[in-house]
Amino acid sequence: MPKQIIGKSEIKTDPKLTLIKAFRVLNKKCGELKTKINDASTSGDDRSEVVTQYEATVKKLGGLSDKAWTDYQFHIWVGFDGATGHTYEKDYKVTRDEANDWDAYQEELAAQNLEVDNLISSINVADDNSDDSRN
């Protein structure tokens, strides 16, 4: 469903939009930290510090996502493409409708989880078979 686009000035007066803005800022920070982690010029000690910052930022994203649902009854998440999606009917910027489709995101997440489970199962089966060959 298309969002009602409102002025950025409403971010200060609408707590849901304030939360969305904070989430987007943190999501961007996560992307920057992830880039730094993967940068070959980041040394071991520096990389460890950046990983710690990344983990703390991801935890804050999770906290904001929980707050959005608990306090304001809307979902907010980071999509597989890195874009922020949310189910609040208003926004201060235009986003693709697909990025804000909670049901589609949940389906994609379930499919990804199933794929991971299947991969883990295939590893376990392979391990079980290799144990049999040693006997």
C-alpha positions in Angstrom: 0.0 0.0 0.0 1.4 3.4 -0.9 2.5 5.6 1.9 1.2 9.1 2.7 4.2 11.3 2.1 4.5 14.1 4.6 7.0 16.9 5.2 10.2 16.1 7.1 9.2 18.7 9.7 6.6 16.2 11.0 9.5 13.9 12.1 9.8 16.0 15.2 6.1 15.8 16.1 5.2 12.2 15.1 7.0 9.6 17.3 6.5 6.9 14.8 8.3 8.9 12.1 11.0 9.8 14.7 11.5 6.1 15.3 11.6 5.4 11.5 14.2 8.2 11.1 16.4 6.8 13.9 16.1 3.3 12.4 17.2 4.6 9.0 20.2 6.4 10.5 21.3 3.3 12.4 20.7 1.1 9.3 23.0 3.4 7.3 25.6 3.3 10.1 25.4 -0.5 10.0 26.1 -0.4 6.2 29.1 1.9 6.8 30.5 -0.4 9.5 30.0 -3.5 7.4 31.9 -1.8 4.6 34.7 -1.0 7.0 34.8 -4.5 8.4 35.2 -5.9 4.8 37.8 -3.3 3.9 41.2 -5.1 3.5 43.0 -2.0 4.9 41.2 -2.3 8.3 43.7 -4.0 10.6 42.9 -6.8 13.1 42.6 -4.6 16.2 40.6 -2.0 14.3 38.4 -4.6 12.7 37.6 -6.1 16.1 36.5 -2.6 17.4 34.4 -2.1 14.2 32.8 -5.5 14.7 31.9 -4.6 18.3 30.4 -1.3 17.0 28.5 -3.1 14.3 27.1 -5.6 16.8 26.0 -2.8 19.1 24.3 -1.0 16.3 22.5 -4.1 15.1 21.3 -4.6 18.7 19.9 -1.0 18.7 18.1 -1.7 15.4 16.5 -4.7 17.1 15.5 -2.6 20.0 13.9 0.0 17.8 12.1 -2.7 15.8 10.7 -4.1 19.1 9.7 -0.7 20.2 7.9 0.0 17.0 5.7 -3.1 17.5 5.3 -2.9 21.3 4.7 0.8 21.6 3.2 1.8 18.2 1.9 -1.4 16.6 3.8 -1.2 13.3 6.7 -3.3 11.9 10.1 -2.0 10.8 12.9 -4.1 9.4 16.0 -4.1 7.2 15.1 -5.9 4.0 17.4 -8.3 2.2 18.6 -5.5 -0.1 19.6 -3.4 2.9 16.6 -1.0 2.6 14.4 -0.1 5.6 10.9 -1.3 5.3 8.0 -0.4 7.6 4.2 -0.8 7.9 3.4 2.7 9.2 1.1 4.4 6.8 3.1 7.7 6.7 6.6 8.4 5.5 8.8 11.4 4.9 10.4 10.0 1.8 9.2 8.0 -1.2 10.1 4.3 -1.0 9.2 1.4 -3.2 6.0 -0.3 -2.2 7.8 -3.7 -2.3 10.3 -2.5 0.3 7.4 -2.0 2.8 5.6 -5.3 2.1 5.7 -7.1 5.5 4.0 -10.2 4.3 6.4 -10.6 1.3 9.4 -10.0 3.7 8.1 -12.7 6.1 7.7 -15.1 3.1 11.2 -14.4 1.9 12.6 -14.8 5.5 10.8 -18.1 5.9 12.2 -19.3 2.6 15.7 -18.3 3.6 15.3 -20.0 7.0 14.1 -23.2 5.3 17.1 -23.1 2.9 19.5 -22.7 5.9 17.7 -25.6 7.7 18.0 -27.8 4.7 21.7 -27.0 4.3 22.3 -27.8 8.0 20.3 -31.0 7.6 22.4 -32.0 4.6 25.6 -31.4 6.6 24.3 -33.5 9.5 23.4 -36.3 7.1 26.8 -36.1 5.5 28.4 -36.2 9.0 26.2 -39.2 10.0 27.2 -41.1 6.8 30.9 -40.4 7.3 30.7 -41.7 10.9 29.2 -45.0 9.5 32.1 -45.4 7.1 34.6 -45.3 9.9 33.1 -48.3 11.7 
